[in-house]
Amino acid sequence: MKEGREVIIAKAGTPVARPVPITSEKPERYPGSAKGQITIALDFNAPLPEAILKEFEE
């Protein structure tokens, strides 16, 4: 792979994986780039209704 050759991992003759090189490049981030696109409900921190809480307990 490092030399540019492709490697295919197979099981019983059927390809199952193709490893790819890890890139260390991280996409650039722009603080505030989603401004105006996201809204948070006023009751975001309100307790959940009992019916929903029971679903988590089962």
C-alpha positions in Angstrom: 0.0 0.0 0.0 2.7 2.4 0.9 4.3 2.0 -2.5 1.0 2.6 -4.2 -0.1 -1.0 -4.6 -3.7 -1.9 -3.7 -4.3 -4.7 -1.2 -7.6 -6.6 -1.0 -8.4 -8.9 1.9 -10.6 -11.8 0.9 -12.4 -14.7 2.6 -13.0 -17.8 0.5 -12.2 -15.8 -2.6 -14.7 -13.0 -1.8 -13.3 -9.5 -1.2 -14.2 -8.3 2.3 -11.9 -5.3 2.9 -9.5 -2.9 1.2 -7.2 -1.1 3.6 -6.5 2.5 2.8 -3.8 4.9 4.1 -4.6 7.0 7.1 -4.5 10.7 6.3 -3.4 13.1 9.0 -5.1 16.1 7.4 -8.0 17.4 9.5 -10.7 19.5 7.8 -10.5 23.2 8.7 -13.1 24.3 11.3 -14.7 27.6 11.3 -16.3 28.7 14.6 -19.8 30.0 14.1 -20.2 28.5 10.6 -23.6 27.0 11.6 -24.9 30.2 13.1 -28.6 30.6 12.2 -28.9 27.0 11.1 -29.5 25.4 14.5 -32.2 26.2 17.0 -32.6 24.8 20.5 -36.1 24.5 21.9 -36.9 26.6 25.0 -37.8 23.5 26.9 -34.6 21.6 26.0 -33.7 21.0 29.7 -37.3 20.2 30.8 -37.8 16.9 32.5 -39.0 14.1 30.2 -42.6 12.9 30.4 -43.2 9.8 32.6 -44.1 7.7 29.6 -40.7 8.3 27.9 -38.8 7.8 31.2 -40.4 4.4 31.6 -39.2 3.3 28.2 -35.6 3.9 29.4 -36.1 1.7 32.5 -37.4 -1.4 30.6 
